[in-house]
Amino acid sequence: MSPLDIEVRDTATGLLVEVIGELDYDTSADLRDLITTLPLEPGQRLVLDLARMEFCDSSGITALIAVRNHAQSAGADMALAAVPANTLRVLRVVGLDRVFPLHPDTDSAIGP
């Protein structure tokens, strides 16, 4: 099992959060807790880069929803970038591909 590592960087449009490792029952609270400490402002974009996420279970999906809800409550936009194929399949099966803006990479998610 890979531990979860989360890296946060500023971008021109908001914040980029890179999720590295496994987002599961044991680690999903780490992401939820971190997100509540980030200074999100109306009009910003919060991008979750999932390119190096190795695994995501239902607790991880729930954490992604919590991140989206937190961003919305702050008036910020939120997008997922580089979603791994297995996680993308789950998002599509449960209809969350219509809830989350999905981008192939961080550059397109960050936008102009």
C-alpha positions in Angstrom: 0.0 0.0 0.0 1.3 3.4 -0.9 0.8 6.2 1.6 -1.0 9.3 0.5 1.0 12.4 -0.3 -0.7 15.7 -1.1 1.2 18.7 -2.7 -0.4 22.1 -3.0 0.8 24.8 -5.4 -0.5 28.2 -6.4 -1.4 28.7 -10.1 -2.5 31.8 -12.1 -6.1 30.9 -11.6 -6.1 29.4 -8.1 -4.7 26.3 -6.5 -3.4 23.0 -7.8 -3.6 20.0 -5.4 -1.6 16.9 -6.5 -2.9 13.6 -5.0 -0.1 11.0 -4.9 -0.6 7.4 -3.8 -3.8 5.8 -2.5 -6.9 7.7 -1.8 -8.9 5.2 0.3 -10.6 4.6 3.6 -7.4 5.1 5.6 -6.3 8.2 3.8 -9.3 10.1 2.4 -9.7 12.1 5.6 -6.3 13.6 5.0 -7.5 15.1 1.8 -10.8 16.3 3.3 -9.0 17.9 6.2 -6.4 19.6 4.1 -8.9 21.1 1.7 -10.8 22.8 4.5 -7.6 24.7 5.4 -6.9 26.1 1.9 -7.7 29.7 1.3 -10.2 29.5 -1.5 -11.8 32.7 -2.8 -14.7 33.3 -5.2 -13.7 33.0 -8.8 -10.7 30.9 -8.2 -10.2 27.4 -9.6 -9.2 24.5 -7.5 -7.6 21.7 -9.6 -7.0 18.2 -8.3 -4.2 16.5 -10.3 -4.8 12.8 -10.0 -2.1 11.7 -12.5 -0.1 9.9 -9.7 -3.1 8.6 -7.7 -2.6 4.8 -7.7 -5.9 3.7 -6.2 -9.2 5.3 -5.2 -12.0 3.4 -3.4 -15.5 4.6 -2.5 -14.1 6.6 0.5 -11.8 8.4 -2.0 -14.7 9.2 -4.3 -16.6 10.6 -1.3 -13.6 12.8 -0.5 -13.6 14.1 -4.0 -17.2 15.1 -3.6 -16.4 16.8 -0.3 -13.6 18.8 -2.0 -16.1 19.9 -4.7 -18.7 20.9 -2.1 -16.1 22.9 -0.2 -14.9 24.7 -3.3 -18.5 25.5 -4.2 -19.3 26.8 -0.8 -16.3 29.2 -1.1 -17.5 30.3 -4.5 -14.6 28.7 -6.3 -14.6 26.4 -9.3 -13.2 22.9 -9.1 -11.9 20.5 -11.8 -10.2 17.1 -11.9 -7.1 16.6 -14.1 -5.4 13.4 -15.4 -7.9 11.1 -13.8 -6.6 7.5 -13.9 -8.6 5.1 -16.2 -9.9 2.9 -13.4 -11.2 5.9 -11.4 -12.6 7.6 -14.5 -14.6 4.4 -15.2 -16.1 4.6 -11.7 -16.9 8.3 -12.1 -18.7 7.5 -15.4 -20.6 4.5 -14.0 -22.0 6.5 -11.1 -22.6 9.6 -13.2 -20.0 11.8 -11.5 -18.4 12.6 -14.9 -21.4 15.0 -15.3 -20.7 16.6 -11.9 -16.9 17.1 -12.1 -15.3 19.0 -14.9 -12.7 16.5 -16.2 -9.5 17.4 -18.0 -6.8 15.3 -19.6 -4.0 17.2 -17.9 -3.3 20.0 -15.4 -2.6 22.6 -18.1 -6.0 22.3 -19.6 -7.7 22.2 -16.2 -5.9 25.3 -14.9 -7.0 27.2 -18.0 -6.0 30.6 -19.2 
